[in-house]
Amino acid sequence: MSRRLSDDDVPAFGFGGDYNPEQWDESVWIEDVALMVEAGVNLVSVGIFSWALLEPSEGEYEFGWLDSVLDLLHSSGIRVDLANASASPPPWFSHRYPQSLPVTASGVRLGYGSRQAFCGSSPDYRRAAAALTTAIVERYASHPAVIMWH
């Protein structure tokens, strides 16, 4: 599952940013990547807030869209810093494990739907995030576009 990177795999200077292709139709990705190439982008982070798409229901993973994105980026010479997607749990998680939602200092439990709306010390969150991370790593550890993990 591990691979050794050569100097050719890692840009001397990473130029790019966060890329959230899951928010757009696939036809937009092609234009996005063409514009990235034109701008000299060589590194993007992907998947940061994509848990709901990657795991639409507990234990059921949908990687097809991410396969396509990584392949498109790689074919265009753009490297990827792949996130474990745990920054924003999906609605099913928050409904099934409401005790994993954060609680304010005044004792108010927050609702789901925003960034980092989870309690990082929750055993349920940690278990679910670890399962998602494991699935992502097992699938993409050898993908040639992936040079970093986020």
N, C-alpha and C positions, 0 to 999 in steps of 0.2 A: 504494500500500500504506500510505502514511502518512495520518494524519488529524489535524486540529487539534482539540484539546479546548477546549470553552468552560467558563466558570465553572460552568455548570449540570452539566457532566459530572463535576467533581471535588468531592467533599464538602469543606466547610471544615474539618471535623474527621472523620477516619476512625475509625470505631468498629466493631470486629469482631475477626477473628483468622484462624487457619489453618482451612481447611475441607477435609476429605478424603472427599468423597462416594463415591469409588471403593471405599471399604471397606464400603459399605452397598448394599442393594437400592434400586432407584429409588423405591419407595413411601416409603422413609424420607426421601428428599430433600425431598419435598413438605412433610412435617412439619417437617424441619429448617429449611427456608426460612420457613415460617409462624412458627416460634419466633424466628428471626432478626428477622423484620419486627416481631414483638411486642416484642422486646428493643431495637429501634432500630438494629440492625446495618445499616451502609451500605457496608461494604468487607470483603471476605474474600480471602485468598490461596488459590489453588487449584492443584493439579497438582504439588506439590513432589516427591512420591515416586511419581509415576504412570507412570514410564518403561515398566515392564513391561506395563501396560495399553495405553498409547499406541502402543508398538512391540513387539507380541508376538513378532515375529521380525524379523531384520535387514531394514530397508528397507520393511517392511509396516506401515502405520499404521492404527490403529483410533481414529477421532475421534468416533464416534457418541455415546458416553456423555458426553464433554466438551461436545459441541454441546448436548446436552440440559441439562446442568448450567448452562452459561453462559446459555442461553435462559431457564431457570427463574429464575436469579438476576436477570437483566436485567428480566424481566417483573415482578419484585417490587421493583425499585428498588435492588437491591444491586449495587454495582460490584465489579470483580474485579482483583486483582493476580495476573496469570497467571505461573506459574513455567515455566521451561524444562524441568522434570522430570528434570534430570540428577543430582540428589542421590543417587540410588540406582539404579545400573544393573541391568537385568533379568538373570535367570539365564543366558539365552542368551549375553549379552555376556561374562559372567565365564567361562563354559565355553569360548567360542570364542577369547577373548583373555585367558587366565590371567595373562599377563605384565603385564596392566593392574591386577591386584590389588595392594594396598599390601604393602610389606615392612617389618617392624619393624627397629629398630636392631640387633637380634641376628640378623637375616637370615631371619626366619620370614615366609613369605608368608601373608597372611591369606586367609580364605575369603570368599565372597560372602554376601550376605543381610542386611547391616546398612547403616545410613546411611553414606554416603560411603566405601564399601568399594571404592575405586578409587585409582589413582595419577594425580593431576591432570596430571602431566607425560608420561603415556603417549600416544604419537601415536595409538594405536587409540582410547583413551578420548576424546581431543580431537576426532578425526574423527567418531566416533559421536555425541558430544554436540552437535557443531556441526550434523550432519545432522538430529538430532531438533529442535534449536532452530529451525533453518531451516524445517522442516515446520510446527512450531507457529506460528511468526511468519507464515508465508505463509497459513495458514488463519485465524488469529485477529486479525491486525493491524487489521482493520476491524470487528471485533465490537463492538457498542455497549456491552457490559458491561465490556470490558477497558479500564482506564484506566492500568494500571501493569504493568511487567514485573519479574519476580523471578528 
